[in-house]
Amino acid sequence: MQKRIFAIDDDPFALQLIVAVLQAEGYDVLPFSDFEALLQAARQQLPDLVLTDVVMPKVTGFEVCRKIKDAFFPSRLLKNGLFSRERS
């Protein structure tokens, strides 16, 4: 099964290059220039990896990572798992 990678970048040339290189290595790559479109696709199927540009006009790469973490991996669930043994 191919690993799925979401790539987000505001530079169309950089995005095209990323997609070409990763597809040549056998990855299933979905390109995005808009974070909301990436988030919608992630709701359908989470990728194995999100490759993001750091400097983009609407949202930074750091914000992309934080928003994906908050949407799909809430820290409250992690904390409950970490402390469940101590409370038993």
N, C-alpha and C positions, 0 to 999 in steps of 0.2 A: 504494500500500500504506500502510495506516495505521501510524503510529508507535505502539509499545506502551510504556505507562508503568505501572510498578508504584508505587502510593502506599501508604505505611504510616504509620499514626497510631493512637494509643490512644484518641483522642477520636472517637466515631462521627459526631458532627455535623460536625466538621472534615473527616473523611474523606468523608462524603457530599457536602459542599460542593466539595471538591477534585475528586471524580469528576464531579459535575454540570458544573462549569466547564470541565474539560478535555474531556469528551465533547462538550459544545456546540461546542468548537473543532475537533472531528473526530478526537480521539485515542482509541485503544483503551486504556482505563484499567482496571486490575485493582486493587481495593482489598484491603488486608491490615491486620489488627489484630495479627497475630502474625508475628514474624520467621521462625520455622521454616516456616510456610506459604509465605511469600515466597521463602525459599531453595529450597524444594521446587519451586515454580513456575518459578524461575529455572533450575533444573536441566533442566527440560523445554524452556524457550525463554527465552533472555536478553532482557530488555527493552531498549529504546533509552534509557530513563531510569528511575532510581529516585528518587522524591520522598519524602523522609522527614522526620518530625517529629524534632526534636533531643532533646526531653525526653520519654522514655517510661519506664514502670516496670521492664520486664524488660531492655531493651536501649536504649542511646542511639542517636540518629541517626548519631553518629560511629562507633559500634561496628558499625552496619548497613553503613556504607560500607566499613569495614575488613574485615569478614567477607566481604562480596561480593568485594572486591578479592582477598583471600587465597584464596577458593574458586575464582574464575574467571580471575584475572589474576595468577598468582604472580610476585613480583618477580624470582625467579631467572631466569625466562624473559626478562624485560626486560633484566636485567643481561647475560645471555649475548648478546643481540642488540646491546646497546650496545658491548660490548667485543670483538665478533668481528672487527672490522676491524683493531684494534690488534694482535691476536695473529697475524694472517696474515702 
